[in-house]
Amino acid sequence: MNDFRNKITISVIGSGLMGHGIALDFALSGFKVYLNDISKEKIDLGFRLISETIDYLSKSRKLDKKNILKNIIPEENLRLAVCNANIVIEAVYEDLNLKKDIFKFVEKNVSYECILLSNTSTFLPSDITEDFLYPERFAISHYYNPPYLLPGLEIVAGEKTSKHIIEFLINFYRSIDKKPSLVKKEIKGFVGNRLQVALLRESLKLVEEGYATPGDIDEIVKGSFGRRLSAAGPFELREIIGLDLGFNITKEIISTLGNSKETSKLISSKILDGDLGVKTGKGFYQWTDEKKQNWKKHMLDWLILLENSDKNSK
Ligand SMILES: NC(=O)c1ccc[n+]([C@@H]2O[C@H](COP(=O)([O-])OP(=O)(O)OC[C@H]3O[C@@H](n4cnc5c(N)ncnc54)[C@H](O)[C@@H]3O)[C@@H](O)[C@H]2O)c1
């Protein structure tokens, strides 16, 4: 296995929230990773986050920090960052032209065998590969934050993506304990974000029409079916309660669900007021520095607990 890891070099472009996490995830799995960004300061910031995260993860598992950090190579020069890579993952700002420009350059500076991936949340493979020389080697690998604690990711195939590349990616990710799911055809939001937006749309309808507060809705989700969702997905849950019972429940409520095609007026008005949530200290809740820290710690501890539980049940 180590031999296989020695043969694959990864290049991550963008060392922000997702890029530093993806680079760390690969380094934790024993790969050599080049980490690129637009400036030394940006890469240094990514390394600081990586270092802090390794310290945090070390509280619950044995990690060789020096060796993990040695596996991540900072490289400001994009050509040097990608020229030895077998897999390049782009995680820069969500700007289509920026992503297209980066891949245009990358395509000319990697070997033909190199697989090109984007971590975009919103653009489709056909948007990004419009000007590609070889679109067959491109796919989206959509990670969730934080990538080093969430095993699930979506592989989104474009119409032109080679079947061989998709098969390789699924096997590759499985071999390093990720849980890749294939999105077989292009669709906005892929799978995960479509499901999250559908839940949010209904939550907002319930708030806007006065049925419940954001606080109560969050508590219901966190304390009840949200907990179950990390052990069984919607199809499994339906089968556990019985498709017939689930069908009858659905029949009673489906016509009353929100089906608005518009974005939420409630959220728009908060944005106009500058109440963006954690970023500005206020949204539906008030966010003091202490509350932000506590929430981050709680989330990481919770995900570490789930990861350990996954490992123990293997
Ligand atoms: N934030 C999330 O939870 C999340 C989840 C899944 C996917 N994504 C997607 O991941 C991508 C990155 O998001 P993020 O949240 O990490 O953003 P971010 O703003 O934290 O990081 C983006 C990084 O890209 C760098 N960058 C910009 N131009 C560059 C260039 N020309 N070359 C190299 N680096 C450059 C920036 O300096 C910055 O460090 C986006 O496409 C986003 O939609 C984000």
The ligand as an SDF file (V2000), in Angstrom:
LIG
                    3D

 44 48  0  0  0  0  0  0  0  0999 V2000
  -16.2970   26.3270    1.9550 N   0  0  0  0  0  0  0  0  0  0  0  0
  -16.9110   25.1630    1.8270 C   0  0  0  0  0  0  0  0  0  0  0  0
  -17.5270   24.6230    2.7740 O   0  0  0  0  0  0  0  0  0  0  0  0
  -16.8450   24.4250    0.4890 C   0  0  0  0  0  0  0  0  0  0  0  0
  -17.3160   23.1070    0.4290 C   0  0  0  0  0  0  0  0  0  0  0  0
  -17.1920   22.4180   -0.7910 C   0  0  0  0  0  0  0  0  0  0  0  0
  -16.6580   23.0430   -1.8890 C   0  0  0  0  0  0  0  0  0  0  0  0
  -16.2360   24.3500   -1.8070 N   0  0  0  0  0  0  0  0  0  0  0  0
  -15.6090   24.9340   -3.0000 C   0  0  0  0  0  0  0  0  0  0  0  0
  -14.1910   24.8830   -2.8220 O   0  0  0  0  0  0  0  0  0  0  0  0
  -13.5810   25.9780   -3.5120 C   0  0  0  0  0  0  0  0  0  0  0  0
  -12.7450   26.7750   -2.5220 C   0  0  0  0  0  0  0  0  0  0  0  0
  -13.5810   27.2590   -1.4900 O   0  0  0  0  0  0  0  0  0  0  0  0
  -12.9720   27.7500   -0.0800 P   0  0  0  0  0  0  0  0  0  0  0  0
  -14.1400   27.8180    0.8360 O   0  0  0  0  0  0  0  0  0  0  0  0
  -11.7810   26.9430    0.2540 O   0  0  0  0  0  0  0  0  0  0  0  0
  -12.5120   29.2380   -0.4620 O   0  0  0  0  0  0  0  0  0  0  0  0
  -11.3990   30.1410    0.2460 P   0  0  0  0  0  0  0  0  0  0  0  0
  -11.7560   31.5420   -0.0800 O   0  0  0  0  0  0  0  0  0  0  0  0
  -11.2360   29.7660    1.6810 O   0  0  0  0  0  0  0  0  0  0  0  0
  -10.0510   29.7300   -0.4970 O   0  0  0  0  0  0  0  0  0  0  0  0
   -9.8160   29.9940   -1.8400 C   0  0  0  0  0  0  0  0  0  0  0  0
   -8.3230   30.1020   -2.0290 C   0  0  0  0  0  0  0  0  0  0  0  0
   -8.0320   30.1810   -3.4280 O   0  0  0  0  0  0  0  0  0  0  0  0
   -6.9140   31.0190   -3.5480 C   0  0  0  0  0  0  0  0  0  0  0  0
   -6.7560   31.4830   -4.9280 N   0  0  0  0  0  0  0  0  0  0  0  0
   -7.4450   32.4540   -5.5710 C   0  0  0  0  0  0  0  0  0  0  0  0
   -6.9700   32.6040   -6.8220 N   0  0  0  0  0  0  0  0  0  0  0  0
   -5.9530   31.7010   -6.9610 C   0  0  0  0  0  0  0  0  0  0  0  0
   -5.0620   31.3780   -8.0180 C   0  0  0  0  0  0  0  0  0  0  0  0
   -5.1100   32.0160   -9.2000 N   0  0  0  0  0  0  0  0  0  0  0  0
   -4.1550   30.4050   -7.8270 N   0  0  0  0  0  0  0  0  0  0  0  0
   -4.0680   29.7550   -6.6350 C   0  0  0  0  0  0  0  0  0  0  0  0
   -4.8930   30.0250   -5.5930 N   0  0  0  0  0  0  0  0  0  0  0  0
   -5.8140   30.9900   -5.7650 C   0  0  0  0  0  0  0  0  0  0  0  0
   -7.1910   32.1560   -2.5680 C   0  0  0  0  0  0  0  0  0  0  0  0
   -6.0200   32.9230   -2.3080 O   0  0  0  0  0  0  0  0  0  0  0  0
   -7.7070   31.3640   -1.3760 C   0  0  0  0  0  0  0  0  0  0  0  0
   -6.6720   30.9930   -0.4950 O   0  0  0  0  0  0  0  0  0  0  0  0
  -14.7210   26.7730   -4.1400 C   0  0  0  0  0  0  0  0  0  0  0  0
  -14.8940   26.3370   -5.4520 O   0  0  0  0  0  0  0  0  0  0  0  0
  -15.9140   26.3820   -3.2720 C   0  0  0  0  0  0  0  0  0  0  0  0
  -17.1560   26.5120   -3.9400 O   0  0  0  0  0  0  0  0  0  0  0  0
  -16.3000   25.0430   -0.6400 C   0  0  0  0  0  0  0  0  0  0  0  0
  1  2  1  0
  2  3  2  0
  2  4  1  0
  4  5  1  0
  4 44  2  0
  5  6  2  0
  6  7  1  0
  7  8  2  0
  8  9  1  0
  8 44  1  0
  9 10  1  0
  9 42  1  0
 10 11  1  0
 11 12  1  0
 11 40  1  0
 12 13  1  0
 13 14  1  0
 14 15  2  0
 14 16  1  0
 14 17  1  0
 17 18  1  0
 18 19  2  0
 18 20  1  0
 18 21  1  0
 21 22  1  0
 22 23  1  0
 23 24  1  0
 23 38  1  0
 24 25  1  0
 25 26  1  0
 25 36  1  0
 26 27  1  0
 26 35  1  0
 27 28  2  0
 28 29  1  0
 29 30  1  0
 29 35  2  0
 30 31  1  0
 30 32  2  0
 32 33  1  0
 33 34  2  0
 34 35  1  0
 36 37  1  0
 36 38  1  0
 38 39  1  0
 40 41  1  0
 40 42  1  0
 42 43  1  0
M  CHG  2   8   1  16  -1
M  END
$$$$
